Amino acid sequence: MTSAADARPAGRRPVRLGRAASLALTYLMLVAGALIMVLPFVFSVVTALKTPRQFATAPPLTLPDPATAENLLTLFTPQYQFWTPIAVTAQVVVVMVIGQMVSSVLAAYAFATLRFPGRDALFWVYVSTLMIPAVVTIIPLYVMMSEAGLRNSFAGLVVPLMFGSPYAIFLLRENFRSTPAEILDAARIDGAGPIRRLVSVVLPMNKPILATLLIITVVTHWNNFMWPSIIAPASEWRVITVATAALQSQYDGNWTLVMAATTVALAPLIVLFLVFQNQITRSIGITGVR
């Protein structure tokens, strides 16, 4: 006869094997997902370092032999002047970040802490606009900007999109509402007004979510293509996405040059993520707990 002590390890063995198999499957799926996400970027960088002849004769993921920076340097010659799209895009992103962050923070703070008639109804009506596809508003916005004389201008690029988005306001409101009421009451007793409480209490306690929203805003408008291509197709106001697309159509699909432009456009976003990765991780944990 087997004792209970002898039977217990044998009973646990299938459970351990099942957990190990589940863990292995989880990591396999994560690795597969990572490869799917990373390979296009690897392809972009590898292609940017090849000559057109190497790209035409070698397999796509073959390492360049030898590697060359000719495509990257060519982008900044007088023929292509890729500095201009980079400068325009950077200015657009700065204006968008300032406009959207300030307006979103103020609106979310009002919806989260201030009391006024119809507050909740107004909030949910505004958030419901997330259900409207962005493409639906393109024609009305284009007509409005054209009638105002803002076509092919910096104002036409930024004015329609520089104020708070429903997603940003919803995200911030839910985090602002979790600020302990005792801390806000103490600040109020000390004589702090609504703006002082926002600046001194609410914002410092929500730095991770603010950093995450900052990155989302930068990436969204750095990669924006549809609206800039419609409202500002002139070469002097092309953003980096429109200028990259023009390289493909205007210069006979020189893919090594297009991939070089893509790599240049990608580099600032990677740097931004590396700088704020700790804040992003913290915000995911905080949001999950809440």
KEKE-3310 file (N, C-alpha, C; in steps of 0.2 Angstrom, whole numbers, plus 5000, padded with zeros to 4 digits):
npx = (5004:5002:5007:4999:5008:5017:5009:5005:5016:5016:5003:5004:5013:5007:5000:5010:5017:5007:5006:5019:5018:5008:5015:5026:5019:5013:5025:5029:5019:5021:5034:5032:5023:5031:5041:5033:5030:5042:5050:5046:5052:5065:5067:5065:5077:5087:5085:5087:5101:5106:5112:5103:5105:5109:5097:5089:5094:5097:5090:5076:5079:5092:5108:5115:5129:5143:5137:5129:5128:5123:5110:5103:5111:5108:5094:5095:5100:5100:5091:5081:5079:5075:5075:5065:5052:5054:5056:5044:5035:5039:5036:5022:5019:5024:5015:5003:5004:5005:4993:4983:4987:4985:4972:4965:4969:4963:4949:4947:4949:4939:4928:4930:4931:4925:4908:4894:4878:4872:4884:4889:4881:4885:4898:4897:4891:4901:4911:4905:4907:4918:4914:4912:4919:4935:4937:4924:4923:4932:4929:4920:4928:4939:4932:4928:4941:4946:4937:4940:4952:4964:4970:4984:4993:5001:4992:4981:4985:4985:4975:4962:4964:4970:4965:4957:4956:4942:4946:4958:4953:4944:4952:4961:4951:4946:4958:4960:4949:4952:4960:4964:4950:4953:4965:4963:4953:4961:4970:4961:4956:4968:4968:4969:4965:4954:4963:4976:4975:4974:4987:4996:4992:4984:4990:5004:5002:4998:5008:5013:5002:5001:5013:5011:5000:5006:5016:5007:5000:5011:5016:5004:5002:5014:5014:5003:4994:4983:4975:4985:4990:4979:4975:4987:4995:5006:5023:5031:5024:5023:5022:5032:5027:5019:5029:5038:5029:5028:5041:5041:5031:5035:5048:5050:5048:5060:5065:5075:5078:5066:5064:5075:5070:5059:5066:5072:5061:5057:5066:5066:5054:5057:5068:5060:5051:5061:5065:5054:5050:5049:5039:5028:5027:5024:5011:5003:5003:4996:4984:4979:4977:4968)
npy = (4994:5011:5025:5041:5051:5047:5047:5060:5069:5062:5066:5079:5081:5081:5093:5102:5100:5104:5118:5122:5119:5128:5140:5140:5140:5153:5161:5158:5163:5177:5179:5177:5187:5198:5196:5198:5212:5218:5214:5222:5234:5231:5227:5239:5247:5238:5239:5252:5254:5248:5248:5252:5242:5231:5229:5225:5213:5204:5194:5200:5202:5200:5205:5221:5222:5229:5239:5255:5272:5280:5282:5288:5300:5306:5310:5322:5331:5345:5341:5333:5339:5335:5340:5350:5343:5337:5348:5354:5344:5343:5355:5355:5344:5349:5360:5353:5345:5354:5361:5350:5343:5353:5358:5345:5341:5352:5350:5337:5338:5347:5339:5329:5334:5346:5353:5355:5359:5346:5340:5326:5321:5329:5325:5311:5313:5319:5310:5300:5304:5297:5286:5290:5288:5295:5298:5302:5316:5322:5329:5339:5347:5350:5358:5369:5374:5377:5387:5396:5400:5393:5383:5374:5379:5382:5384:5377:5364:5362:5368:5362:5350:5353:5354:5346:5329:5316:5304:5306:5315:5306:5296:5304:5309:5298:5294:5306:5306:5296:5302:5305:5311:5317:5323:5333:5340:5345:5353:5363:5368:5374:5385:5384:5386:5380:5379:5379:5368:5358:5360:5358:5347:5337:5335:5331:5319:5311:5309:5297:5293:5305:5306:5295:5298:5309:5303:5295:5306:5312:5302:5299:5311:5313:5303:5305:5305:5306:5318:5329:5326:5330:5343:5351:5349:5355:5357:5364:5363:5350:5336:5324:5311:5312:5317:5306:5297:5304:5302:5289:5289:5299:5297:5285:5274:5272:5261:5259:5272:5277:5268:5273:5286:5282:5276:5287:5294:5286:5285:5296:5293:5281:5285:5293:5284:5276:5285:5288:5275:5270:5277:5274:5260:5261:5268:5259:5249:5256:5260:5247:5243:5252)
npz = (5000:4996:5005:5011:5011:5001:4990:4988:4981:4968:4964:4963:4952:4939:4939:4941:4928:4920:4923:4919:4905:4902:4905:4896:4884:4885:4885:4873:4864:4868:4863:4849:4846:4849:4839:4828:4829:4830:4818:4806:4809:4810:4797:4791:4795:4791:4777:4775:4776:4765:4748:4733:4723:4731:4738:4728:4724:4734:4748:4758:4772:4773:4779:4777:4765:4760:4774:4772:4774:4764:4759:4770:4771:4759:4760:4766:4757:4746:4736:4741:4754:4768:4780:4782:4782:4795:4804:4802:4807:4820:4825:4824:4833:4845:4847:4847:4858:4869:4868:4868:4880:4890:4889:4890:4903:4911:4908:4912:4925:4929:4926:4935:4949:4951:4954:4945:4937:4926:4924:4923:4913:4902:4901:4897:4885:4878:4878:4871:4858:4854:4847:4835:4819:4814:4801:4796:4800:4792:4779:4783:4791:4782:4773:4782:4786:4773:4769:4779:4774:4778:4772:4767:4777:4793:4803:4798:4799:4813:4821:4820:4828:4841:4853:4868:4868:4868:4872:4880:4890:4896:4901:4910:4919:4925:4933:4940:4948:4958:4967:4984:4994:5006:5005:4996:5003:5014:5007:5003:5015:5019:5011:4997:4981:4967:4955:4961:4969:4959:4952:4963:4970:4963:4950:4953:4959:4949:4939:4932:4923:4916:4909:4901:4893:4887:4879:4871:4864:4857:4849:4841:4834:4828:4819:4811:4796:4787:4789:4788:4774:4767:4770:4769:4757:4751:4747:4756:4768:4772:4782:4791:4788:4776:4768:4767:4760:4748:4743:4739:4728:4720:4716:4709:4717:4726:4737:4746:4750:4754:4766:4773:4776:4784:4795:4800:4804:4814:4824:4834:4841:4847:4856:4864:4870:4877:4887:4894:4899:4912:4918:4910:4913:4927:4926:4920:4929:4940:4934:4932:4945:4949)
capx = (5000:5006:5005:4997:5014:5020:5004:5005:5020:5013:4997:5006:5017:5003:4998:5016:5018:5002:5008:5025:5016:5005:5020:5029:5014:5013:5031:5030:5015:5024:5039:5029:5020:5036:5044:5028:5030:5049:5052:5045:5057:5072:5067:5066:5084:5092:5085:5090:5108:5108:5111:5097:5107:5109:5090:5086:5097:5098:5084:5074:5081:5099:5111:5119:5136:5144:5132:5131:5124:5122:5103:5102:5114:5104:5088:5096:5103:5096:5086:5076:5078:5071:5075:5059:5047:5056:5055:5036:5032:5041:5032:5015:5019:5024:5008:4998:5005:5004:4986:4979:4988:4982:4964:4963:4969:4958:4942:4946:4949:4932:4923:4932:4931:4920:4901:4890:4873:4873:4891:4890:4878:4889:4904:4896:4889:4907:4915:4902:4910:4923:4911:4912:4925:4938:4936:4918:4924:4937:4926:4917:4934:4942:4928:4929:4948:4947:4933:4944:4959:4969:4973:4992:4996:5002:4986:4976:4987:4985:4969:4956:4966:4974:4961:4957:4952:4938:4950:4962:4949:4941:4958:4963:4946:4946:4963:4959:4944:4955:4964:4960:4947:4955:4971:4960:4950:4966:4972:4955:4956:4974:4966:4971:4959:4954:4969:4981:4974:4976:4994:5000:4990:4982:4995:5010:5000:4996:5013:5014:4997:5002:5018:5009:4996:5011:5018:5002:4999:5017:5016:4998:5002:5020:5013:4997:4995:4977:4973:4990:4990:4973:4974:4993:4999:5011:5030:5034:5020:5023:5025:5036:5023:5018:5035:5040:5025:5030:5047:5039:5028:5038:5055:5050:5048:5066:5063:5080:5077:5059:5066:5079:5066:5055:5070:5073:5055:5056:5071:5064:5049:5061:5071:5055:5049:5066:5066:5048:5047:5047:5033:5023:5026:5020:5005:5000:5001:4992:4978:4976:4975:4962)
capy = (5000:5018:5030:5047:5055:5045:5049:5068:5071:5060:5070:5086:5081:5083:5100:5106:5099:5108:5125:5123:5119:5134:5146:5139:5143:5160:5164:5157:5168:5183:5180:5177:5194:5203:5196:5201:5219:5221:5213:5227:5239:5228:5227:5246:5249:5235:5241:5259:5253:5244:5251:5250:5236:5226:5228:5222:5206:5200:5193:5206:5202:5199:5211:5224:5220:5232:5244:5261:5278:5285:5284:5293:5307:5308:5313:5329:5335:5350:5338:5331:5343:5331:5344:5354:5340:5336:5354:5355:5339:5344:5361:5352:5340:5354:5364:5348:5342:5359:5362:5344:5342:5359:5358:5339:5341:5356:5348:5331:5340:5350:5333:5324:5337:5352:5351:5360:5355:5342:5338:5319:5320:5332:5321:5305:5315:5321:5304:5296:5305:5292:5281:5293:5287:5301:5300:5306:5323:5325:5333:5346:5350:5353:5364:5374:5376:5380:5393:5401:5402:5390:5377:5374:5383:5379:5384:5372:5358:5361:5371:5357:5345:5355:5354:5340:5323:5313:5298:5309:5317:5301:5293:5308:5310:5292:5294:5311:5304:5292:5306:5305:5317:5320:5327:5339:5344:5348:5359:5368:5371:5378:5391:5382:5386:5375:5379:5378:5361:5355:5360:5356:5340:5332:5333:5327:5312:5307:5309:5292:5293:5311:5304:5290:5302:5313:5299:5294:5312:5313:5297:5300:5317:5312:5298:5307:5306:5308:5325:5333:5325:5333:5350:5354:5345:5359:5354:5368:5361:5343:5333:5318:5305:5314:5318:5299:5294:5307:5299:5283:5290:5304:5295:5279:5269:5270:5259:5261:5279:5277:5265:5278:5291:5279:5275:5294:5296:5281:5286:5300:5289:5276:5288:5295:5278:5274:5290:5287:5268:5268:5280:5270:5254:5263:5270:5252:5246:5260:5259:5240:5242:5256)
capz = (5000:4996:5010:5009:5009:4994:4984:4987:4976:4962:4962:4961:4946:4933:4940:4939:4921:4917:4924:4915:4898:4901:4905:4890:4879:4886:4883:4865:4861:4868:4858:4842:4846:4849:4833:4823:4830:4829:4811:4801:4811:4808:4790:4789:4797:4787:4770:4774:4776:4759:4741:4729:4720:4736:4740:4722:4722:4740:4751:4761:4779:4773:4782:4771:4765:4766:4776:4769:4776:4758:4759:4776:4769:4753:4762:4768:4752:4743:4731:4745:4760:4773:4787:4782:4785:4802:4807:4802:4811:4827:4828:4825:4839:4851:4848:4849:4865:4874:4867:4871:4887:4895:4888:4893:4910:4914:4907:4916:4932:4930:4927:4941:4955:4952:4954:4941:4934:4920:4923:4921:4906:4897:4901:4894:4878:4875:4878:4866:4852:4852:4843:4828:4815:4812:4793:4795:4801:4788:4774:4786:4794:4776:4771:4787:4785:4767:4769:4783:4771:4781:4768:4766:4782:4799:4807:4796:4802:4821:4824:4822:4833:4846:4860:4872:4865:4872:4875:4885:4895:4900:4905:4915:4924:4930:4937:4945:4953:4963:4972:4990:4995:5012:5003:4993:5008:5018:5003:5003:5021:5019:5007:4990:4976:4962:4951:4966:4971:4953:4951:4969:4973:4958:4945:4955:4961:4943:4934:4927:4918:4912:4905:4896:4889:4883:4874:4866:4860:4853:4844:4837:4829:4824:4814:4808:4789:4783:4789:4784:4767:4764:4772:4768:4753:4748:4750:4762:4774:4772:4788:4789:4785:4769:4764:4766:4755:4742:4741:4735:4722:4716:4714:4706:4722:4728:4743:4751:4752:4758:4772:4777:4779:4789:4800:4803:4808:4820:4829:4840:4845:4851:4861:4869:4874:4882:4892:4898:4899:4919:4919:4907:4917:4933:4924:4918:4936:4943:4931:4933:4952:4950)
cpx = (5004:5003:5002:5003:5017:5015:5004:5009:5018:5007:4999:5010:5013:5001:5004:5018:5013:5004:5014:5023:5013:5010:5024:5025:5014:5019:5032:5025:5018:5030:5037:5026:5025:5040:5039:5029:5037:5052:5051:5050:5064:5072:5068:5074:5088:5091:5088:5097:5111:5108:5105:5099:5107:5102:5087:5088:5097:5091:5082:5078:5089:5103:5115:5126:5139:5138:5134:5126:5122:5114:5101:5105:5110:5098:5089:5100:5098:5090:5080:5074:5073:5071:5068:5053:5048:5054:5047:5033:5033:5037:5025:5015:5019:5018:5003:4998:5003:4996:4982:4980:4985:4975:4962:4963:4964:4951:4942:4946:4942:4927:4924:4930:4926:4913:4898:4884:4874:4880:4892:4887:4882:4895:4903:4894:4896:4911:4912:4904:4916:4921:4911:4918:4928:4937:4929:4919:4929:4934:4924:4923:4938:4938:4928:4936:4949:4943:4937:4951:4965:4972:4980:4995:4997:4996:4981:4978:4985:4978:4964:4958:4969:4971:4960:4953:4948:4942:4955:4959:4946:4947:4960:4957:4946:4952:4963:4954:4947:4959:4960:4957:4950:4961:4968:4956:4955:4969:4967:4955:4962:4973:4968:4965:4959:4960:4975:4981:4976:4984:4998:4999:4989:4987:5001:5008:4998:5001:5014:5008:4998:5008:5016:5005:5001:5014:5013:5000:5005:5016:5010:4999:5009:5019:5006:4998:4989:4976:4979:4991:4984:4973:4981:4997:5005:5018:5032:5030:5019:5026:5029:5033:5022:5024:5038:5036:5026:5036:5046:5036:5031:5045:5055:5051:5055:5066:5069:5080:5071:5061:5070:5075:5061:5060:5071:5067:5054:5060:5069:5059:5052:5064:5066:5052:5054:5067:5060:5046:5045:5040:5027:5022:5022:5013:5000:4998:4996:4985:4975:4974:4968:4956)
cpy = (5006:5022:5037:5052:5053:5047:5056:5070:5069:5064:5077:5087:5083:5091:5104:5106:5104:5116:5126:5123:5126:5140:5146:5142:5150:5164:5163:5162:5175:5184:5180:5184:5199:5202:5199:5209:5222:5220:5218:5233:5237:5228:5234:5248:5245:5237:5248:5259:5249:5249:5248:5243:5230:5224:5224:5215:5202:5199:5199:5207:5201:5206:5214:5223:5224:5237:5251:5266:5283:5287:5289:5300:5310:5312:5320:5333:5340:5347:5336:5335:5340:5335:5348:5350:5338:5342:5355:5351:5341:5350:5359:5349:5344:5357:5359:5346:5348:5360:5356:5343:5347:5358:5351:5339:5346:5353:5341:5333:5343:5344:5329:5327:5342:5349:5357:5356:5352:5340:5331:5318:5323:5328:5315:5307:5316:5315:5300:5298:5301:5287:5284:5292:5294:5303:5303:5313:5326:5330:5340:5350:5354:5359:5370:5378:5380:5387:5399:5403:5399:5384:5379:5379:5379:5378:5379:5365:5357:5363:5366:5352:5346:5355:5347:5335:5319:5307:5301:5312:5312:5297:5297:5309:5304:5292:5300:5310:5300:5296:5307:5311:5321:5325:5334:5343:5348:5354:5364:5371:5376:5384:5390:5382:5381:5374:5377:5370:5356:5354:5357:5349:5335:5330:5329:5320:5308:5308:5303:5292:5299:5309:5299:5294:5307:5309:5297:5300:5313:5308:5298:5305:5317:5308:5300:5308:5309:5315:5330:5332:5329:5341:5354:5350:5348:5357:5358:5366:5354:5340:5327:5312:5306:5315:5311:5296:5297:5304:5293:5284:5294:5302:5288:5273:5267:5268:5259:5268:5280:5274:5269:5283:5288:5278:5282:5296:5292:5283:5290:5297:5284:5279:5291:5290:5276:5279:5289:5280:5267:5271:5276:5264:5256:5265:5264:5249:5249:5259:5252:5239:5246:5253)
cpz = (5000:5001:5007:5007:5003:4988:4983:4981:4969:4960:4960:4954:4940:4933:4938:4932:4917:4917:4920:4908:4897:4901:4899:4884:4879:4883:4875:4862:4862:4864:4851:4841:4845:4842:4827:4823:4828:4821:4806:4803:4809:4800:4787:4790:4792:4780:4770:4774:4770:4753:4738:4725:4725:4738:4734:4721:4728:4744:4756:4768:4779:4775:4776:4771:4759:4768:4774:4772:4770:4758:4764:4774:4764:4755:4764:4763:4749:4739:4735:4751:4765:4780:4787:4785:4793:4806:4808:4807:4818:4830:4829:4831:4845:4852:4850:4856:4870:4874:4870:4878:4892:4895:4891:4900:4914:4913:4911:4923:4934:4931:4933:4948:4956:4951:4950:4938:4927:4919:4920:4914:4901:4896:4896:4886:4875:4874:4872:4859:4849:4847:4836:4824:4813:4805:4792:4796:4796:4783:4777:4788:4788:4774:4775:4786:4779:4767:4774:4780:4775:4778:4766:4770:4788:4803:4805:4798:4809:4824:4825:4827:4839:4853:4862:4868:4870:4876:4881:4891:4899:4904:4911:4921:4928:4935:4942:4950:4959:4968:4978:4992:5001:5010:5000:4998:5012:5014:5003:5009:5022:5014:4999:4986:4971:4958:4955:4968:4965:4952:4957:4971:4967:4953:4947:4957:4955:4937:4930:4921:4913:4907:4899:4891:4884:4877:4868:4861:4855:4847:4839:4832:4825:4818:4810:4800:4785:4783:4786:4777:4763:4765:4770:4763:4750:4751:4756:4769:4775:4779:4786:4786:4778:4765:4762:4760:4748:4739:4736:4728:4717:4713:4712:4711:4724:4736:4748:4754:4756:4765:4776:4780:4785:4796:4804:4807:4814:4825:4835:4844:4850:4857:4866:4873:4879:4888:4897:4900:4907:4920:4916:4911:4923:4931:4923:4925:4940:4941:4932:4940:4953:4947)
residu = (MET:THR:SER:ALA:ALA:ASP:ALA:ARG:PRO:ALA:GLY:ARG:ARG:PRO:VAL:ARG:LEU:GLY:ARG:ALA:ALA:SER:LEU:ALA:LEU:THR:TYR:LEU:MET:LEU:VAL:ALA:GLY:ALA:LEU:ILE:MET:VAL:LEU:PRO:PHE:VAL:PHE:SER:VAL:VAL:THR:ALA:LEU:LYS:THR:PRO:ARG:GLN:PHE:ALA:THR:ALA:PRO:PRO:LEU:THR:LEU:PRO:ASP:PRO:ALA:THR:ALA:GLU:ASN:LEU:LEU:THR:LEU:PHE:THR:PRO:GLN:TYR:GLN:PHE:TRP:THR:PRO:ILE:ALA:VAL:THR:ALA:GLN:VAL:VAL:VAL:VAL:MET:VAL:ILE:GLY:GLN:MET:VAL:SER:SER:VAL:LEU:ALA:ALA:TYR:ALA:PHE:ALA:THR:LEU:ARG:PHE:PRO:GLY:ARG:ASP:ALA:LEU:PHE:TRP:VAL:TYR:VAL:SER:THR:LEU:MET:ILE:PRO:ALA:VAL:VAL:THR:ILE:ILE:PRO:LEU:TYR:VAL:MET:MET:SER:GLU:ALA:GLY:LEU:ARG:ASN:SER:PHE:ALA:GLY:LEU:VAL:VAL:PRO:LEU:MET:PHE:GLY:SER:PRO:TYR:ALA:ILE:PHE:LEU:LEU:ARG:GLU:ASN:PHE:ARG:SER:THR:PRO:ALA:GLU:ILE:LEU:ASP:ALA:ALA:ARG:ILE:ASP:GLY:ALA:GLY:PRO:ILE:ARG:ARG:LEU:VAL:SER:VAL:VAL:LEU:PRO:MET:ASN:LYS:PRO:ILE:LEU:ALA:THR:LEU:LEU:ILE:ILE:THR:VAL:VAL:THR:HIS:TRP:ASN:ASN:PHE:MET:TRP:PRO:SER:ILE:ILE:ALA:PRO:ALA:SER:GLU:TRP:ARG:VAL:ILE:THR:VAL:ALA:THR:ALA:ALA:LEU:GLN:SER:GLN:TYR:ASP:GLY:ASN:TRP:THR:LEU:VAL:MET:ALA:ALA:THR:THR:VAL:ALA:LEU:ALA:PRO:LEU:ILE:VAL:LEU:PHE:LEU:VAL:PHE:GLN:ASN:GLN:ILE:THR:ARG:SER:ILE:GLY:ILE:THR:GLY:VAL:ARG)
# end
